[in-house]
Structure formats: C-alpha cells, structure tokens
C-alpha cells in the first residue's frame, strides 16, 4: 500500500468532517449526511483494489 493513499484518506476524512460540521451548524443535517456518505464511498473505491489484491494473495498462498 502506498503512503500517498493513506494521506489521501486522511485528507478526505478531515475535509468531510469540516464540511459536515459546517452543514450541521447551518441546520442542513441531510446534506451533512450525504457529504459523509460520499466521502465514505470515495475512500471505499480507493481501497477495494487493495482488498481484492489481498484476497488473491491469500488464495494463492493456500492454493485454493
């Protein structure tokens, strides 16, 4: 896993939390939830290839 990916995930987390707090303070709870959901989906799309690679390595290790 690349260190840049960890920094990207941290940046998205910080950005989502700031935007979410601003939206909650202005009374837009629904938009804050959607921003958090979008951030989660973005990070999941970045991580899914690494999870797939992990499962393939485990499968080849046990020769299944």
PDBQT receptor file of N, H, CA, C and O in Angstrom, charges set to zero:
ATOM      1  N   UNK A   1       0.849  -1.172   0.000  1.00  0.00    +0.000 N 
ATOM      2  CA  UNK A   1       0.000   0.000   0.000  1.00  0.00    +0.000 C 
ATOM      3  C   UNK A   1       0.896   1.237   0.000  1.00  0.00    +0.000 C 
ATOM      4  O   UNK A   1       1.924   1.282   0.677  1.00  0.00    +0.000 OA
ATOM      5  N   UNK A   2       0.498   2.200  -0.745  1.00  0.00    +0.000 N 
ATOM      6  H   UNK A   2      -0.337   2.164  -1.295  1.00  0.00    +0.000 HD
ATOM      7  CA  UNK A   2       1.272   3.418  -0.897  1.00  0.00    +0.000 C 
ATOM      8  C   UNK A   2       0.955   4.398   0.236  1.00  0.00    +0.000 C 
ATOM      9  O   UNK A   2      -0.178   4.482   0.710  1.00  0.00    +0.000 OA
ATOM     10  N   UNK A   3       1.977   5.130   0.649  1.00  0.00    +0.000 N 
ATOM     11  H   UNK A   3       2.898   5.062   0.264  1.00  0.00    +0.000 HD
ATOM     12  CA  UNK A   3       1.788   6.106   1.725  1.00  0.00    +0.000 C 
ATOM     13  C   UNK A   3       0.881   7.244   1.255  1.00  0.00    +0.000 C 
ATOM     14  O   UNK A   3       0.149   7.832   2.052  1.00  0.00    +0.000 OA
ATOM     15  N   UNK A   4       0.933   7.547  -0.038  1.00  0.00    +0.000 N 
ATOM     16  H   UNK A   4       1.527   7.069  -0.685  1.00  0.00    +0.000 HD
ATOM     17  CA  UNK A   4       0.084   8.613  -0.578  1.00  0.00    +0.000 C 
ATOM     18  C   UNK A   4      -1.398   8.293  -0.393  1.00  0.00    +0.000 C 
ATOM     19  O   UNK A   4      -2.209   9.193  -0.174  1.00  0.00    +0.000 OA
ATOM     20  N   UNK A   5      -1.747   7.023  -0.481  1.00  0.00    +0.000 N 
ATOM     21  H   UNK A   5      -1.088   6.291  -0.658  1.00  0.00    +0.000 HD
ATOM     22  CA  UNK A   5      -3.136   6.628  -0.281  1.00  0.00    +0.000 C 
ATOM     23  C   UNK A   5      -3.582   6.932   1.148  1.00  0.00    +0.000 C 
ATOM     24  O   UNK A   5      -4.705   7.384   1.367  1.00  0.00    +0.000 OA
ATOM     25  N   UNK A   6      -2.713   6.686   2.105  1.00  0.00    +0.000 N 
ATOM     26  H   UNK A   6      -1.801   6.319   1.926  1.00  0.00    +0.000 HD
ATOM     27  CA  UNK A   6      -3.045   6.974   3.500  1.00  0.00    +0.000 C 
ATOM     28  C   UNK A   6      -3.253   8.473   3.699  1.00  0.00    +0.000 C 
ATOM     29  O   UNK A   6      -4.172   8.889   4.405  1.00  0.00    +0.000 OA
ATOM     30  N   UNK A   7      -2.398   9.281   3.075  1.00  0.00    +0.000 N 
ATOM     31  H   UNK A   7      -1.652   8.943   2.501  1.00  0.00    +0.000 HD
ATOM     32  CA  UNK A   7      -2.556  10.729   3.176  1.00  0.00    +0.000 C 
ATOM     33  C   UNK A   7      -3.837  11.207   2.483  1.00  0.00    +0.000 C 
ATOM     34  O   UNK A   7      -4.493  12.130   2.963  1.00  0.00    +0.000 OA
ATOM     35  N   UNK A   8      -4.191  10.583   1.360  1.00  0.00    +0.000 N 
ATOM     36  H   UNK A   8      -3.658   9.833   0.969  1.00  0.00    +0.000 HD
ATOM     37  CA  UNK A   8      -5.440  10.941   0.675  1.00  0.00    +0.000 C 
ATOM     38  C   UNK A   8      -6.643  10.624   1.555  1.00  0.00    +0.000 C 
ATOM     39  O   UNK A   8      -7.571  11.426   1.659  1.00  0.00    +0.000 OA
ATOM     40  N   UNK A   9      -6.624   9.456   2.186  1.00  0.00    +0.000 N 
ATOM     41  H   UNK A   9      -5.870   8.804   2.102  1.00  0.00    +0.000 HD
ATOM     42  CA  UNK A   9      -7.730   9.058   3.054  1.00  0.00    +0.000 C 
ATOM     43  C   UNK A   9      -7.846  10.015   4.233  1.00  0.00    +0.000 C 
ATOM     44  O   UNK A   9      -8.949  10.408   4.612  1.00  0.00    +0.000 OA
ATOM     45  N   UNK A  10      -6.709  10.389   4.811  1.00  0.00    +0.000 N 
ATOM     46  H   UNK A  10      -5.812  10.070   4.503  1.00  0.00    +0.000 HD
ATOM     47  CA  UNK A  10      -6.725  11.337   5.929  1.00  0.00    +0.000 C 
ATOM     48  C   UNK A  10      -7.256  12.695   5.486  1.00  0.00    +0.000 C 
ATOM     49  O   UNK A  10      -8.026  13.329   6.207  1.00  0.00    +0.000 OA
ATOM     50  N   UNK A  11      -6.846  13.143   4.296  1.00  0.00    +0.000 N 
ATOM     51  H   UNK A  11      -6.220  12.628   3.710  1.00  0.00    +0.000 HD
ATOM     52  CA  UNK A  11      -7.319  14.430   3.798  1.00  0.00    +0.000 C 
ATOM     53  C   UNK A  11      -8.819  14.414   3.556  1.00  0.00    +0.000 C 
ATOM     54  O   UNK A  11      -9.511  15.380   3.881  1.00  0.00    +0.000 OA
ATOM     55  N   UNK A  12      -9.322  13.340   2.995  1.00  0.00    +0.000 N 
ATOM     56  H   UNK A  12      -8.760  12.556   2.731  1.00  0.00    +0.000 HD
ATOM     57  CA  UNK A  12     -10.766  13.226   2.771  1.00  0.00    +0.000 C 
ATOM     58  C   UNK A  12     -11.501  13.211   4.104  1.00  0.00    +0.000 C 
ATOM     59  O   UNK A  12     -12.557  13.831   4.232  1.00  0.00    +0.000 OA
ATOM     60  N   UNK A  13     -10.966  12.524   5.084  1.00  0.00    +0.000 N 
ATOM     61  H   UNK A  13     -10.108  12.021   4.980  1.00  0.00    +0.000 HD
ATOM     62  CA  UNK A  13     -11.599  12.477   6.401  1.00  0.00    +0.000 C 
ATOM     63  C   UNK A  13     -11.671  13.846   7.049  1.00  0.00    +0.000 C 
ATOM     64  O   UNK A  13     -12.701  14.223   7.608  1.00  0.00    +0.000 OA
ATOM     65  N   UNK A  14     -10.574  14.592   6.975  1.00  0.00    +0.000 N 
ATOM     66  H   UNK A  14      -9.738  14.286   6.521  1.00  0.00    +0.000 HD
ATOM     67  CA  UNK A  14     -10.564  15.941   7.552  1.00  0.00    +0.000 C 
ATOM     68  C   UNK A  14     -11.528  16.851   6.807  1.00  0.00    +0.000 C 
ATOM     69  O   UNK A  14     -12.291  17.596   7.423  1.00  0.00    +0.000 OA
ATOM     70  N   UNK A  15     -11.492  16.789   5.487  1.00  0.00    +0.000 N 
ATOM     71  H   UNK A  15     -10.872  16.184   4.987  1.00  0.00    +0.000 HD
ATOM     72  CA  UNK A  15     -12.368  17.640   4.676  1.00  0.00    +0.000 C 
ATOM     73  C   UNK A  15     -13.835  17.323   4.919  1.00  0.00    +0.000 C 
ATOM     74  O   UNK A  15     -14.656  18.231   5.048  1.00  0.00    +0.000 OA
ATOM     75  N   UNK A  16     -14.166  16.047   4.982  1.00  0.00    +0.000 N 
ATOM     76  H   UNK A  16     -13.499  15.309   4.877  1.00  0.00    +0.000 HD
ATOM     77  CA  UNK A  16     -15.556  15.646   5.207  1.00  0.00    +0.000 C 
ATOM     78  C   UNK A  16     -16.016  16.082   6.592  1.00  0.00    +0.000 C 
ATOM     79  O   UNK A  16     -17.147  16.541   6.751  1.00  0.00    +0.000 OA
ATOM     80  N   UNK A  17     -15.157  15.946   7.591  1.00  0.00    +0.000 N 
ATOM     81  H   UNK A  17     -14.238  15.574   7.462  1.00  0.00    +0.000 HD
ATOM     82  CA  UNK A  17     -15.581  16.343   8.926  1.00  0.00    +0.000 C 
ATOM     83  C   UNK A  17     -15.799  17.852   9.036  1.00  0.00    +0.000 C 
ATOM     84  O   UNK A  17     -16.733  18.293   9.707  1.00  0.00    +0.000 OA
ATOM     85  N   UNK A  18     -14.949  18.645   8.384  1.00  0.00    +0.000 N 
ATOM     86  H   UNK A  18     -14.191  18.287   7.840  1.00  0.00    +0.000 HD
ATOM     87  CA  UNK A  18     -15.125  20.106   8.418  1.00  0.00    +0.000 C 
ATOM     88  C   UNK A  18     -16.410  20.507   7.698  1.00  0.00    +0.000 C 
ATOM     89  O   UNK A  18     -17.204  21.290   8.219  1.00  0.00    +0.000 OA
ATOM     90  N   UNK A  19     -16.608  19.967   6.505  1.00  0.00    +0.000 N 
ATOM     91  H   UNK A  19     -15.963  19.330   6.082  1.00  0.00    +0.000 HD
ATOM     92  CA  UNK A  19     -17.810  20.307   5.739  1.00  0.00    +0.000 C 
ATOM     93  C   UNK A  19     -19.059  19.844   6.478  1.00  0.00    +0.000 C 
ATOM     94  O   UNK A  19     -20.067  20.550   6.511  1.00  0.00    +0.000 OA
ATOM     95  N   UNK A  20     -18.990  18.668   7.064  1.00  0.00    +0.000 N 
ATOM     96  H   UNK A  20     -18.171  18.094   7.037  1.00  0.00    +0.000 HD
ATOM     97  CA  UNK A  20     -20.135  18.132   7.801  1.00  0.00    +0.000 C 
ATOM     98  C   UNK A  20     -20.481  19.009   9.002  1.00  0.00    +0.000 C 
ATOM     99  O   UNK A  20     -21.657  19.266   9.258  1.00  0.00    +0.000 OA
ATOM    100  N   UNK A  21     -19.486  19.465   9.732  1.00  0.00    +0.000 N 
ATOM    101  H   UNK A  21     -18.530  19.256   9.524  1.00  0.00    +0.000 HD
ATOM    102  CA  UNK A  21     -19.743  20.343  10.880  1.00  0.00    +0.000 C 
ATOM    103  C   UNK A  21     -20.346  21.670  10.449  1.00  0.00    +0.000 C 
ATOM    104  O   UNK A  21     -21.258  22.182  11.097  1.00  0.00    +0.000 OA
ATOM    105  N   UNK A  22     -19.839  22.226   9.357  1.00  0.00    +0.000 N 
ATOM    106  H   UNK A  22     -19.098  21.810   8.830  1.00  0.00    +0.000 HD
ATOM    107  CA  UNK A  22     -20.391  23.493   8.858  1.00  0.00    +0.000 C 
ATOM    108  C   UNK A  22     -21.848  23.315   8.456  1.00  0.00    +0.000 C 
ATOM    109  O   UNK A  22     -22.690  24.161   8.757  1.00  0.00    +0.000 OA
ATOM    110  N   UNK A  23     -22.141  22.214   7.775  1.00  0.00    +0.000 N 
ATOM    111  H   UNK A  23     -21.458  21.527   7.530  1.00  0.00    +0.000 HD
ATOM    112  CA  UNK A  23     -23.521  21.970   7.352  1.00  0.00    +0.000 C 
ATOM    113  C   UNK A  23     -24.444  21.720   8.541  1.00  0.00    +0.000 C 
ATOM    114  O   UNK A  23     -25.596  22.153   8.532  1.00  0.00    +0.000 OA
ATOM    115  N   UNK A  24     -23.954  21.033   9.551  1.00  0.00    +0.000 N 
ATOM    116  H   UNK A  24     -23.018  20.681   9.559  1.00  0.00    +0.000 HD
ATOM    117  CA  UNK A  24     -24.786  20.791  10.738  1.00  0.00    +0.000 C 
ATOM    118  C   UNK A  24     -25.061  22.082  11.492  1.00  0.00    +0.000 C 
ATOM    119  O   UNK A  24     -26.162  22.271  12.011  1.00  0.00    +0.000 OA
ATOM    120  N   UNK A  25     -24.085  22.967  11.560  1.00  0.00    +0.000 N 
ATOM    121  H   UNK A  25     -23.191  22.814  11.138  1.00  0.00    +0.000 HD
ATOM    122  CA  UNK A  25     -24.282  24.247  12.245  1.00  0.00    +0.000 C 
ATOM    123  C   UNK A  25     -25.291  25.121  11.520  1.00  0.00    +0.000 C 
ATOM    124  O   UNK A  25     -25.980  25.936  12.134  1.00  0.00    +0.000 OA
ATOM    125  N   UNK A  26     -25.371  24.940  10.191  1.00  0.00    +0.000 N 
ATOM    126  H   UNK A  26     -24.811  24.278   9.692  1.00  0.00    +0.000 HD
ATOM    127  CA  UNK A  26     -26.326  25.743   9.441  1.00  0.00    +0.000 C 
ATOM    128  C   UNK A  26     -27.694  25.070   9.341  1.00  0.00    +0.000 C 
ATOM    129  O   UNK A  26     -28.597  25.595   8.690  1.00  0.00    +0.000 OA
ATOM    130  N   UNK A  27     -27.851  23.909   9.983  1.00  0.00    +0.000 N 
ATOM    131  H   UNK A  27     -27.117  23.482  10.512  1.00  0.00    +0.000 HD
ATOM    132  CA  UNK A  27     -29.157  23.253  10.022  1.00  0.00    +0.000 C 
ATOM    133  C   UNK A  27     -29.447  22.345   8.859  1.00  0.00    +0.000 C 
ATOM    134  O   UNK A  27     -30.605  21.999   8.628  1.00  0.00    +0.000 OA
ATOM    135  N   UNK A  28     -28.444  21.949   8.124  1.00  0.00    +0.000 N 
ATOM    136  H   UNK A  28     -27.503  22.230   8.312  1.00  0.00    +0.000 HD
ATOM    137  CA  UNK A  28     -28.644  21.076   6.969  1.00  0.00    +0.000 C 
ATOM    138  C   UNK A  28     -28.109  19.682   7.276  1.00  0.00    +0.000 C 
ATOM    139  O   UNK A  28     -27.081  19.260   6.746  1.00  0.00    +0.000 OA
ATOM    140  N   UNK A  29     -28.823  18.991   8.133  1.00  0.00    +0.000 N 
ATOM    141  H   UNK A  29     -29.658  19.334   8.563  1.00  0.00    +0.000 HD
ATOM    142  CA  UNK A  29     -28.408  17.659   8.578  1.00  0.00    +0.000 C 
ATOM    143  C   UNK A  29     -28.372  16.665   7.419  1.00  0.00    +0.000 C 
ATOM    144  O   UNK A  29     -27.481  15.817   7.359  1.00  0.00    +0.000 OA
ATOM    145  N   UNK A  30     -29.330  16.762   6.499  1.00  0.00    +0.000 N 
ATOM    146  H   UNK A  30     -30.054  17.451   6.547  1.00  0.00    +0.000 HD
ATOM    147  CA  UNK A  30     -29.404  15.820   5.385  1.00  0.00    +0.000 C 
ATOM    148  C   UNK A  30     -28.189  15.952   4.483  1.00  0.00    +0.000 C 
ATOM    149  O   UNK A  30     -27.632  14.954   4.026  1.00  0.00    +0.000 OA
ATOM    150  N   UNK A  31     -27.783  17.195   4.228  1.00  0.00    +0.000 N 
ATOM    151  H   UNK A  31     -28.236  18.005   4.599  1.00  0.00    +0.000 HD
ATOM    152  CA  UNK A  31     -26.624  17.422   3.373  1.00  0.00    +0.000 C 
ATOM    153  C   UNK A  31     -25.347  16.951   4.063  1.00  0.00    +0.000 C 
ATOM    154  O   UNK A  31     -24.443  16.434   3.407  1.00  0.00    +0.000 OA
ATOM    155  N   UNK A  32     -25.269  17.125   5.365  1.00  0.00    +0.000 N 
ATOM    156  H   UNK A  32     -26.003  17.546   5.898  1.00  0.00    +0.000 HD
ATOM    157  CA  UNK A  32     -24.099  16.657   6.112  1.00  0.00    +0.000 C 
ATOM    158  C   UNK A  32     -23.990  15.137   6.025  1.00  0.00    +0.000 C 
ATOM    159  O   UNK A  32     -22.894  14.595   5.880  1.00  0.00    +0.000 OA
ATOM    160  N   UNK A  33     -25.126  14.454   6.115  1.00  0.00    +0.000 N 
ATOM    161  H   UNK A  33     -26.016  14.894   6.234  1.00  0.00    +0.000 HD
ATOM    162  CA  UNK A  33     -25.125  13.004   5.981  1.00  0.00    +0.000 C 
ATOM    163  C   UNK A  33     -24.679  12.585   4.586  1.00  0.00    +0.000 C 
ATOM    164  O   UNK A  33     -23.905  11.638   4.443  1.00  0.00    +0.000 OA
ATOM    165  N   UNK A  34     -25.156  13.277   3.562  1.00  0.00    +0.000 N 
ATOM    166  H   UNK A  34     -25.784  14.046   3.678  1.00  0.00    +0.000 HD
ATOM    167  CA  UNK A  34     -24.778  12.940   2.190  1.00  0.00    +0.000 C 
ATOM    168  C   UNK A  34     -23.296  13.189   1.932  1.00  0.00    +0.000 C 
ATOM    169  O   UNK A  34     -22.660  12.436   1.195  1.00  0.00    +0.000 OA
ATOM    170  N   UNK A  35     -22.743  14.238   2.532  1.00  0.00    +0.000 N 
ATOM    171  H   UNK A  35     -23.259  14.850   3.131  1.00  0.00    +0.000 HD
ATOM    172  CA  UNK A  35     -21.311  14.507   2.385  1.00  0.00    +0.000 C 
ATOM    173  C   UNK A  35     -20.502  13.393   3.043  1.00  0.00    +0.000 C 
ATOM    174  O   UNK A  35     -19.505  12.938   2.482  1.00  0.00    +0.000 OA
ATOM    175  N   UNK A  36     -20.915  12.956   4.210  1.00  0.00    +0.000 N 
ATOM    176  H   UNK A  36     -21.725  13.326   4.666  1.00  0.00    +0.000 HD
ATOM    177  CA  UNK A  36     -20.219  11.867   4.894  1.00  0.00    +0.000 C 
ATOM    178  C   UNK A  36     -20.311  10.575   4.092  1.00  0.00    +0.000 C 
ATOM    179  O   UNK A  36     -19.336   9.831   3.992  1.00  0.00    +0.000 OA
ATOM    180  N   UNK A  37     -21.473  10.312   3.528  1.00  0.00    +0.000 N 
ATOM    181  H   UNK A  37     -22.266  10.917   3.610  1.00  0.00    +0.000 HD
ATOM    182  CA  UNK A  37     -21.658   9.113   2.718  1.00  0.00    +0.000 C 
ATOM    183  C   UNK A  37     -20.801   9.172   1.460  1.00  0.00    +0.000 C 
ATOM    184  O   UNK A  37     -20.206   8.167   1.071  1.00  0.00    +0.000 OA
ATOM    185  N   UNK A  38     -20.731  10.329   0.824  1.00  0.00    +0.000 N 
ATOM    186  H   UNK A  38     -21.215  11.145   1.140  1.00  0.00    +0.000 HD
ATOM    187  CA  UNK A  38     -19.906  10.480  -0.370  1.00  0.00    +0.000 C 
ATOM    188  C   UNK A  38     -18.426  10.280  -0.045  1.00  0.00    +0.000 C 
ATOM    189  O   UNK A  38     -17.700   9.656  -0.819  1.00  0.00    +0.000 OA
ATOM    190  N   UNK A  39     -17.982  10.799   1.082  1.00  0.00    +0.000 N 
ATOM    191  H   UNK A  39     -18.572  11.306   1.711  1.00  0.00    +0.000 HD
ATOM    192  CA  UNK A  39     -16.600  10.595   1.498  1.00  0.00    +0.000 C 
ATOM    193  C   UNK A  39     -16.294   9.126   1.753  1.00  0.00    +0.000 C 
ATOM    194  O   UNK A  39     -15.232   8.631   1.374  1.00  0.00    +0.000 OA
ATOM    195  N   UNK A  40     -17.217   8.439   2.390  1.00  0.00    +0.000 N 
ATOM    196  H   UNK A  40     -18.080   8.841   2.698  1.00  0.00    +0.000 HD
ATOM    197  CA  UNK A  40     -17.041   7.012   2.646  1.00  0.00    +0.000 C 
ATOM    198  C   UNK A  40     -16.962   6.223   1.348  1.00  0.00    +0.000 C 
ATOM    199  O   UNK A  40     -16.106   5.350   1.200  1.00  0.00    +0.000 OA
ATOM    200  N   UNK A  41     -17.843   6.523   0.418  1.00  0.00    +0.000 N 
ATOM    201  H   UNK A  41     -18.538   7.231   0.538  1.00  0.00    +0.000 HD
ATOM    202  CA  UNK A  41     -17.828   5.814  -0.866  1.00  0.00    +0.000 C 
ATOM    203  C   UNK A  41     -16.550   6.084  -1.648  1.00  0.00    +0.000 C 
ATOM    204  O   UNK A  41     -16.007   5.179  -2.282  1.00  0.00    +0.000 OA
ATOM    205  N   UNK A  42     -16.071   7.312  -1.608  1.00  0.00    +0.000 N 
ATOM    206  H   UNK A  42     -16.512   8.047  -1.093  1.00  0.00    +0.000 HD
ATOM    207  CA  UNK A  42     -14.832   7.651  -2.299  1.00  0.00    +0.000 C 
ATOM    208  C   UNK A  42     -13.661   6.848  -1.750  1.00  0.00    +0.000 C 
ATOM    209  O   UNK A  42     -12.859   6.308  -2.512  1.00  0.00    +0.000 OA
ATOM    210  N   UNK A  43     -13.566   6.771  -0.436  1.00  0.00    +0.000 N 
ATOM    211  H   UNK A  43     -14.218   7.210   0.183  1.00  0.00    +0.000 HD
ATOM    212  CA  UNK A  43     -12.478   6.013   0.188  1.00  0.00    +0.000 C 
ATOM    213  C   UNK A  43     -12.630   4.527  -0.103  1.00  0.00    +0.000 C 
ATOM    214  O   UNK A  43     -11.632   3.842  -0.327  1.00  0.00    +0.000 OA
ATOM    215  N   UNK A  44     -13.849   4.015  -0.104  1.00  0.00    +0.000 N 
ATOM    216  H   UNK A  44     -14.660   4.571   0.079  1.00  0.00    +0.000 HD
ATOM    217  CA  UNK A  44     -14.056   2.599  -0.417  1.00  0.00    +0.000 C 
ATOM    218  C   UNK A  44     -13.627   2.274  -1.835  1.00  0.00    +0.000 C 
ATOM    219  O   UNK A  44     -13.042   1.218  -2.075  1.00  0.00    +0.000 OA
ATOM    220  N   UNK A  45     -13.909   3.168  -2.788  1.00  0.00    +0.000 N 
ATOM    221  H   UNK A  45     -14.384   4.027  -2.593  1.00  0.00    +0.000 HD
ATOM    222  CA  UNK A  45     -13.475   2.933  -4.161  1.00  0.00    +0.000 C 
ATOM    223  C   UNK A  45     -11.963   2.922  -4.273  1.00  0.00    +0.000 C 
ATOM    224  O   UNK A  45     -11.418   2.232  -5.135  1.00  0.00    +0.000 OA
ATOM    225  N   UNK A  46     -11.277   3.662  -3.430  1.00  0.00    +0.000 N 
ATOM    226  H   UNK A  46     -11.719   4.222  -2.730  1.00  0.00    +0.000 HD
ATOM    227  CA  UNK A  46      -9.817   3.644  -3.437  1.00  0.00    +0.000 C 
ATOM    228  C   UNK A  46      -9.267   2.369  -2.816  1.00  0.00    +0.000 C 
ATOM    229  O   UNK A  46      -8.219   1.882  -3.240  1.00  0.00    +0.000 OA
ATOM    230  N   UNK A  47      -9.957   1.819  -1.815  1.00  0.00    +0.000 N 
ATOM    231  H   UNK A  47     -10.808   2.215  -1.471  1.00  0.00    +0.000 HD
ATOM    232  CA  UNK A  47      -9.442   0.689  -1.051  1.00  0.00    +0.000 C 
ATOM    233  C   UNK A  47      -9.806  -0.664  -1.661  1.00  0.00    +0.000 C 
ATOM    234  O   UNK A  47      -9.082  -1.638  -1.454  1.00  0.00    +0.000 OA
ATOM    235  N   UNK A  48     -10.892  -0.748  -2.397  1.00  0.00    +0.000 N 
ATOM    236  H   UNK A  48     -11.480   0.043  -2.565  1.00  0.00    +0.000 HD
ATOM    237  CA  UNK A  48     -11.367  -2.028  -2.924  1.00  0.00    +0.000 C 
ATOM    238  C   UNK A  48     -10.298  -2.762  -3.746  1.00  0.00    +0.000 C 
ATOM    239  O   UNK A  48     -10.165  -3.973  -3.571  1.00  0.00    +0.000 OA
ATOM    240  N   UNK A  49      -9.529  -2.111  -4.630  1.00  0.00    +0.000 N 
ATOM    241  H   UNK A  49      -9.638  -1.128  -4.772  1.00  0.00    +0.000 HD
ATOM    242  CA  UNK A  49      -8.494  -2.872  -5.351  1.00  0.00    +0.000 C 
ATOM    243  C   UNK A  49      -7.448  -3.503  -4.426  1.00  0.00    +0.000 C 
ATOM    244  O   UNK A  49      -6.960  -4.597  -4.711  1.00  0.00    +0.000 OA
ATOM    245  N   UNK A  50      -7.104  -2.843  -3.343  1.00  0.00    +0.000 N 
ATOM    246  H   UNK A  50      -7.500  -1.955  -3.111  1.00  0.00    +0.000 HD
ATOM    247  CA  UNK A  50      -6.142  -3.402  -2.403  1.00  0.00    +0.000 C 
ATOM    248  C   UNK A  50      -6.727  -4.601  -1.661  1.00  0.00    +0.000 C 
ATOM    249  O   UNK A  50      -6.016  -5.568  -1.389  1.00  0.00    +0.000 OA
ATOM    250  N   UNK A  51      -8.007  -4.544  -1.335  1.00  0.00    +0.000 N 
ATOM    251  H   UNK A  51      -8.585  -3.758  -1.556  1.00  0.00    +0.000 HD
ATOM    252  CA  UNK A  51      -8.662  -5.680  -0.685  1.00  0.00    +0.000 C 
ATOM    253  C   UNK A  51      -8.726  -6.864  -1.644  1.00  0.00    +0.000 C 
ATOM    254  O   UNK A  51      -8.513  -8.006  -1.238  1.00  0.00    +0.000 OA
ATOM    255  N   UNK A  52      -9.017  -6.593  -2.910  1.00  0.00    +0.000 N 
ATOM    256  H   UNK A  52      -9.189  -5.665  -3.239  1.00  0.00    +0.000 HD
ATOM    257  CA  UNK A  52      -9.040  -7.647  -3.921  1.00  0.00    +0.000 C 
ATOM    258  C   UNK A  52      -7.661  -8.285  -4.054  1.00  0.00    +0.000 C 
ATOM    259  O   UNK A  52      -7.548  -9.508  -4.131  1.00  0.00    +0.000 OA
ATOM    260  N   UNK A  53      -6.633  -7.477  -4.080  1.00  0.00    +0.000 N 
ATOM    261  H   UNK A  53      -6.725  -6.484  -4.018  1.00  0.00    +0.000 HD
ATOM    262  CA  UNK A  53      -5.266  -7.995  -4.159  1.00  0.00    +0.000 C 
ATOM    263  C   UNK A  53      -4.919  -8.848  -2.936  1.00  0.00    +0.000 C 
ATOM    264  O   UNK A  53      -4.255  -9.877  -3.064  1.00  0.00    +0.000 OA
ATOM    265  N   UNK A  54      -5.365  -8.425  -1.765  1.00  0.00    +0.000 N 
ATOM    266  H   UNK A  54      -5.904  -7.589  -1.662  1.00  0.00    +0.000 HD
ATOM    267  CA  UNK A  54      -5.134  -9.196  -0.549  1.00  0.00    +0.000 C 
ATOM    268  C   UNK A  54      -5.793 -10.571  -0.634  1.00  0.00    +0.000 C 
ATOM    269  O   UNK A  54      -5.170 -11.579  -0.301  1.00  0.00    +0.000 OA
ATOM    270  N   UNK A  55      -7.052 -10.616  -1.079  1.00  0.00    +0.000 N 
ATOM    271  H   UNK A  55      -7.558  -9.797  -1.350  1.00  0.00    +0.000 HD
ATOM    272  CA  UNK A  55      -7.740 -11.897  -1.184  1.00  0.00    +0.000 C 
ATOM    273  C   UNK A  55      -7.085 -12.800  -2.224  1.00  0.00    +0.000 C 
ATOM    274  O   UNK A  55      -7.012 -14.013  -2.028  1.00  0.00    +0.000 OA
ATOM    275  N   UNK A  56      -6.609 -12.227  -3.327  1.00  0.00    +0.000 N 
ATOM    276  H   UNK A  56      -6.668 -11.241  -3.487  1.00  0.00    +0.000 HD
ATOM    277  CA  UNK A  56      -5.921 -13.037  -4.330  1.00  0.00    +0.000 C 
ATOM    278  C   UNK A  56      -4.618 -13.602  -3.785  1.00  0.00    +0.000 C 
ATOM    279  O   UNK A  56      -4.271 -14.746  -4.082  1.00  0.00    +0.000 OA
ATOM    280  N   UNK A  57      -3.895 -12.828  -2.999  1.00  0.00    +0.000 N 
ATOM    281  H   UNK A  57      -4.176 -11.899  -2.757  1.00  0.00    +0.000 HD
ATOM    282  CA  UNK A  57      -2.645 -13.319  -2.400  1.00  0.00    +0.000 C 
ATOM    283  C   UNK A  57      -2.929 -14.429  -1.395  1.00  0.00    +0.000 C 
ATOM    284  O   UNK A  57      -2.202 -15.422  -1.347  1.00  0.00    +0.000 OA
ATOM    285  N   UNK A  58      -3.978 -14.269  -0.593  1.00  0.00    +0.000 N 
ATOM    286  H   UNK A  58      -4.568 -13.463  -0.631  1.00  0.00    +0.000 HD
ATOM    287  CA  UNK A  58      -4.340 -15.312   0.372  1.00  0.00    +0.000 C 
ATOM    288  C   UNK A  58      -4.763 -16.574  -0.358  1.00  0.00    +0.000 C 
ATOM    289  O   UNK A  58      -4.419 -17.681   0.054  1.00  0.00    +0.000 OA
ATOM    290  N   UNK A  59      -5.506 -16.407  -1.438  1.00  0.00    +0.000 N 
ATOM    291  H   UNK A  59      -5.785 -15.507  -1.773  1.00  0.00    +0.000 HD
ATOM    292  CA  UNK A  59      -5.956 -17.568  -2.224  1.00  0.00    +0.000 C 
ATOM    293  C   UNK A  59      -4.759 -18.288  -2.842  1.00  0.00    +0.000 C 
ATOM    294  O   UNK A  59      -4.712 -19.518  -2.837  1.00  0.00    +0.000 OA
ATOM    295  N   UNK A  60      -3.804 -17.548  -3.369  1.00  0.00    +0.000 N 
ATOM    296  H   UNK A  60      -3.843 -16.549  -3.373  1.00  0.00    +0.000 HD
ATOM    297  CA  UNK A  60      -2.639 -18.203  -3.957  1.00  0.00    +0.000 C 
ATOM    298  C   UNK A  60      -1.750 -18.823  -2.878  1.00  0.00    +0.000 C 
ATOM    299  O   UNK A  60      -1.085 -19.828  -3.130  1.00  0.00    +0.000 OA
ATOM    300  N   UNK A  61      -1.732 -18.243  -1.696  1.00  0.00    +0.000 N 
ATOM    301  H   UNK A  61      -2.273 -17.427  -1.492  1.00  0.00    +0.000 HD
ATOM    302  CA  UNK A  61      -0.916 -18.794  -0.609  1.00  0.00    +0.000 C 
ATOM    303  C   UNK A  61      -1.438 -20.168  -0.174  1.00  0.00    +0.000 C 
ATOM    304  O   UNK A  61      -0.653 -21.079   0.088  1.00  0.00    +0.000 OA
ATOM    305  N   UNK A  62      -2.749 -20.311  -0.100  1.00  0.00    +0.000 N 
ATOM    306  H   UNK A  62      -3.387 -19.571  -0.313  1.00  0.00    +0.000 HD
ATOM    307  CA  UNK A  62      -3.337 -21.555   0.330  1.00  0.00    +0.000 C 
ATOM    308  C   UNK A  62      -3.692 -22.458  -0.838  1.00  0.00    +0.000 C 
ATOM    309  O   UNK A  62      -4.213 -23.553  -0.629  1.00  0.00    +0.000 OA
ATOM    310  N   UNK A  63      -3.422 -22.023  -2.060  1.00  0.00    +0.000 N 
ATOM    311  H   UNK A  63      -2.999 -21.133  -2.229  1.00  0.00    +0.000 HD
ATOM    312  CA  UNK A  63      -3.658 -22.810  -3.283  1.00  0.00    +0.000 C 
ATOM    313  C   UNK A  63      -5.087 -23.309  -3.381  1.00  0.00    +0.000 C 
ATOM    314  O   UNK A  63      -5.330 -24.493  -3.615  1.00  0.00    +0.000 OA
ATOM    315  N   UNK A  64      -6.021 -22.406  -3.201  1.00  0.00    +0.000 N 
ATOM    316  H   UNK A  64      -5.824 -21.445  -3.011  1.00  0.00    +0.000 HD
ATOM    317  CA  UNK A  64      -7.439 -22.791  -3.280  1.00  0.00    +0.000 C 
ATOM    318  C   UNK A  64      -7.951 -22.658  -4.680  1.00  0.00    +0.000 C 
ATOM    319  O   UNK A  64      -9.122 -22.937  -4.938  1.00  0.00    +0.000 OA
TER     320      UNK A  64
